[in-house]
Structure formats: structure tokens, C-alpha cells
């Protein structure tokens, strides 16, 4: 199981998550609106409003998911970070496998 962390522009996380869910690349996701991000881009520091998207997927789907996010994302270089899950509820993990296998 992997947790995937992605930042999106305002009002972009929900459509992206909906598409990834419909394609069964993720089993679920959480959107955190109203995030302020500061970062370097093209030689200057940028200040932007963003949304944070946390999603869960299987280890086997990570590469395909990352490619698809890059295809769909509005940013030239989207932030896509994955975290391995060392522990989780066995029933939740079974549910995730079932959803992604459908």
C-alpha cells in the first residue's frame, strides 16, 4: 500500500481525484483546501493557493498512477510524492486491494 501526496491549484484536486478513482488507479482520496505554498519556480519564489490531495493505492499501481497524474495535471512539473505504508488495519488493506482489483 502507498499513500500518494499531490498538490493542485484551487478547484483542481476534486476533478483529478474523480478521474483517478474512475480509472481505479486509487481506492480513495482526501482533499485539503486552502493551503498556501511557497516554492522556487523558474528562478523566483512563488506564493500560491493550492489544495493538497492524499490518495491510497497499491504498490503495483504507483508507476501507472504517477504517469496518469502527470498526463492530467495542470502543472508542468506536479509534486507527486509517495510514502510506503508499514502498518495499516488489515481490513482496510483488504478493502483497498479489492477496490483496485475490480
ABEGO torsion letter per residue (X at the ends): XBBBBBBBBBGAAAAAAAAAAAAGABABBBBBBGBBBBBBBGGBBBBBBBBBBBBBBBAAAAAAAAAAAAAABABABBBBBBBBBABBBAAAAAAAAAAAAX
